[in-house]
Amino acid sequence: MREVFLLPAGLVLFLYGIRVLGEGLKDFLKIGLRDLFSLCERKRALSFLVGVLLSLGVQSSAGAVSLLASMINVGLISFLRSMDIMIGASLGNTITTQILAFRVADYSPYMLALGYFTMIFSKGRLRSLGVLVWGLGLVFFSMFLMQRSFSGINLFLKTPVFSSSLFLFFFGAILTMLFQSSALVLGLAISVISERIISLREAFFIVLGAHLGASFVLFMVSLGMRREAKALAWASLLYRAFGTLLSLSLYPFLIFLATFFPPERGVAMLHLSVTTVNALPFIFSNSFLTKLSLKIAFGKGEVEELTQPAFLDDGALEVPEWACYLALKEGLRVGTFLEYQFLRFSELLLGDGGKPSILREMEDSIRGMVETISNYLGRVGDMAEEKLKIYTFLGDLRQASELLSETYFSLSLIGFRKEANVNREKLEGVLDAIAELLKISLGAFALSDKFMARKAKERKRRIEEDLKRILVDERFIDRPGWLEFASFAKRFSDQCYYIVEAI
């Protein structure tokens, strides 16, 4: 019966080992947040890679997405950019599970000794490698402790209740929420199946519960955060709920694939299958998921989000550097709101619903917040160069916002909506390119990244070439409203690039 007490010890040691493993891997690969988010702006495919690397660095997909929510909350990245990273983080978590499936618990003492002495007597990359090996040793030793503990609770684990698919599903989900780690639950499932206490069919429902439970971890983290962060929580829940239902429909096939592997490896393959099945429908397009989660998170109170500053603090005025930093964060928050205004502009222009008055309301919110930040900056002493940079950035945001409202109503007057329905594909292509330019420009400004600035310049050039091709080569210049739309696209692209020039 004493073996029962090894279970909580193993759980605690596992969580600590996962944390050490993540730190060692992050230091060994020299992964920095600045480098990661700079990387994701180069190509959309690289955003998935950023998610994988982030998940490896944190050693938890739930932890990685929670970090994303925190960065959205402080205005460092936008919600739109975080969607692909979220999917990549989910895929990256499967690597951890594959590592856990190796049956090397007997060698964990040697790994602990090797990692510890390497960590103590080495420097640089070799020391980071020692931390990584030590973390792996802790993880595998904790799994050994958990396996030993099952002899004390073997009778309970073999009861009909524990064999219930529904019970196992909620068991996996609740444990993931309690410990905020799906890796721990999957490690526990691998330990249980190694003792032949459960079958692969029963392990499948634990895996499924852990997969869905990770989304509720983000809900707990997003409490008290801005609605953009809550939108990411909704996106994660919808994404994983869809994957759970899809995996259930493929249940016999996924179990069949897992039977080709040893039981421990079979659990890891089940997790890989569930995660891959979930990701495939969203890799090529996640626009529907993006729009749905935004609508749920914002609801009718969309404009209210920008009526009050979230970061400005009068107490920081005594330290000009800190006050300017807070003003910059508030400005980036306005930039994120401009992205949403452009999204609404695109939806209205394409006839996807919504009230045109929302554009004016969002413009008023942006104008009011720009004035609030400008007044705050006026009370900051010194820091003339930094203040000028922020003033310029705020002015560019306000002008871009005004241009959206002005253009939509002028295009509506000349009946461009009908033309947009006829040539929807071309219009969507231009609007998507401009949205990407705005996203890259805001990212370049936030990170002061010269590479992203060059990327924005290249994207602006391509937009101008596409407009010229559509108007001249494809002879759209004589069609109603296209010349006016092209003029708007050119002006708005210029306005986006002005943001980059403020670096």
Secondary structure, DSSP 8 states (H G I E B T S, - for coil): -GGGGHHHHHHHHHHHHHHHHHHHHHHHHT--HHHHHHHTTT-HHHHHHHHHHHHHHHT-HHHHHHHHHHHHHTTSS-HHHHHHHHHHHHHHHHHHHHHHTS--GGGHHHHHHHHHHHHHH--HHHHHHHHHHHHHHHHHHHHHHHHHHTTTSHHHHTSHHHH-HHHHHHHHHHHHHHHT-HHHHHHHHHHHHHTTSS-HHHHHHHHHHHHHHHHHHHHHHHTTS-HHHHHHHHHHHHHHHHHHHHHHHTHHHHHHHHTTS-HHHHHHHHHHHHHHHHHHHHHS--HHHHHHHHHHHHGGGTGGGGSS-SS--GGGGGSHHHHHHHHHHHHHHHHHHHHHHHHHHHHHHTT----THHHHHHHHHHHHHHHHHHHHHHT--S-HHHHHHHHHHHHHHHHHHHHHHHHHHHHHHTTHHHHHHHTHHHHHHHHHHHHHHHHHHHHHHHHT-HHHHHHHHHHHHHHHHHHHIIIIIS--TTSTTHHHHHHHHHHHHHHHHHHHHT-
